[in-house]
Amino acid sequence: METTQQSAIKGGEFLIRETAASDIFIPEEASEEQQMIAQSCKDFLQAEVYPNLDKIDSQEPGLMQSILDKAGALGLLGISIPEEYGGFGKDFTTGMIATEYLGAGHSFSVAYAAHTGIGTLPILYYGNDAQKKKYIPKLATGEWKAAYCLTEPGSGSDANSGKTKAVLSPDGKNWIINGQKMWITNGGFADVYIVFAKIDTDENLSAFIVEKTFPGISLNPEEHKMGIKGSSTRQVFFNDCVVPLENQLSERGNGFKIAVNILNLGRIKLAGAAIGGCKRVSTLSVQYANERQQFGRPIAKYGAIRHKLAEQAIRIFAAESAIYRCSQNMEDAIHALREQGMEEGKAKLKGVEQYAVEAAILKVFGSEVLDYVADEGVQIYGGMGYSSDAPMDRAYRDARINRIFEGTNEINRMLAVDMMLKKAMKGELDLLGPATAVANELMQIPEFGGQNDELFAAEKKIIANFKKAVLMVAGSAVQKLMMELAKEQEVLMNAADMLIDLYVAESIQLRVEKLVSINGEAACAEQIEMMRVFLYDASDRINKAGKDAITSYTSGDEQRMLMMGLKRFTKVDPVNVKESRRRIAAKLLAENKYCY
């Protein structure tokens, strides 16, 4: 594997190439301006959202719109929109910081994300000049609210199978749209809908900008949902809906590509928002543990509670490390494309698309960390956790949708592996060479080299071995199953789980290494502990997923050899995780909040 970086790391290349800690962005490096934006987002939630959570959940008429209006007045809806359209024109990482901090806003976060992301970005990135001039300034201020109409009763994960149709009117001046869309976030109050439909008998979707005032639009009542109850979710019907010809978005048949590319953005943004939610739950958990007395002392004094608080923090810190690493990769790619003369909107799409593998990984990991953190939050609160008078009830219910939004986690797991293999088949990634090298290494006697005294040398070796484990399992599965691999979803899921743990493990190691280079080892003691516990636990998870895969498509000597290789590549030295978690929890409890 390379140890130096001659060029920016490509999407998916983390599997076969080493990343330098100096090349990643860590949240601790946020600029003064980025910190001010983060603080504005926190203050906004404290002033406008948290005091109104019950009213938001009961969908008090006009309330969500008024909160979005206030967000628009502060510029929070236009952070990533170019200045020429009334936005602040900030970079991708700054947009991610705002997404994270507003992600703690429960149903408001969903309305915000749908409006600023899937509702606005298709026009910003795919619209022509006239469309952008007409719609983007009003969307940037919140004067108009946006929604995104893709899902239909018969097409969820298989979005391109939608039945909504668009035909040309007899006079050739309008599109006539007929169809039904469901689970439409902001559907009840949106002024502008991004609608996907097939023109005539086309195989692929096209996209249209549809205003709520156009004739032929009707709505079902609000859906009753498990969580995010304050998010407007409606079915939208188009009955001979008349849409001006000039409101077709991009070229005919380009709708599916628009949907996929916007979802790539949506996936990493969802992960960022999930971490915002996680940090709020962690802080509430820490504060409750400090306050709640049992057997004459705060429950924070008990090891079982400290374990939970520390594990919440470890997973949050790990996910955050990966999200900002990838955000910077995307920002660097966008910048490079713009330097080459590419128009800004196209550069953003292309830059994000290059890291679609990582976006899928982060969507899965971020949403599952939020579920874990919220679940343990309920447990730390005990009986009060189950009461709707305490905050964990809402946090728990609201968290669950994130494993379904933006493509289910199952779909995203399989996508991550599928996209990686497709990159290899197109020659964009050389997976064959490294996979062959690992296969050859299995036939050799392991090397027992001397101790490397470089800081984090042991952790870097663990991660290098994790890469070998993934390459070994994925390589043998491709070789053995070949064209049948796509049908072996269980094996794909095993490979994806290995890939996810590898990417996050490397991300946390790189963040801690960079943090130590800035602040020194002593100031980063708990972060080093978090990294070591995460790697220790990841080794077991990677080993289990690898075993499950190997035993499903091999037998005999081949199986024994692969199992020996897996054991070698997931071997780590023992870590006293009890003491590490106690030290991590002690800092949380002393600061009375999530403090990493």
Buried (B, 14 or more C-beta within 10 A) or exposed (E): EEEEEEEEBBBBBBBBBBBEBEBBBBBBBBEEEBEEBBEBBBEBBEEBBBEBBEEBBEBEEEBBBBBBBBBBEBBBBBBBBBEEBBBBBBBBBBBBBBBBBBBBBBBBBBBBBBBBBBBBBBBBBBBEEEBBEBBBBBBBBBEBBBBBBBBBEEBBEEBBEBEBBBBEBEEEEBBBBBBBBBBBBBBBBBBBBBBBBBBEEBEBBBBBBBBBEBEBBEBBEBBEBEBBBBBBBBBBBBEEBBBBEEBBBBEBBBBBBBBBBBBBBBBBBBBBBBBBBBBBBBBBBBBBBBEBEEEEEBBBBBEEBBBBBBBBBBBBBBBBBBBBBBBBBBBBBBBBBBEEEBEBBBBBBBBBBBBBBBBBBBBBBBBBBBBBBBBBBBBBBBEBBEEEEBBBBBBBBBBBBBBBBBBBBBBBBBBBBBBBBEBBEEEBBEBBEBBEBBBEBBEEEEEEEEEEEEBBEBBBEBBEBBBBBBBBBBBBBBEBBEEEBEEBEEBBBBBBBBBBBBBBBBBBBBBBBBBBEEEEEEEBEBBBBBBBBBBBBBBEBBBBBBBBBBEBBBEEEEBEBBBEBBEBBBEBEEBEBEEBBBBBBBBBBEEBBBBB
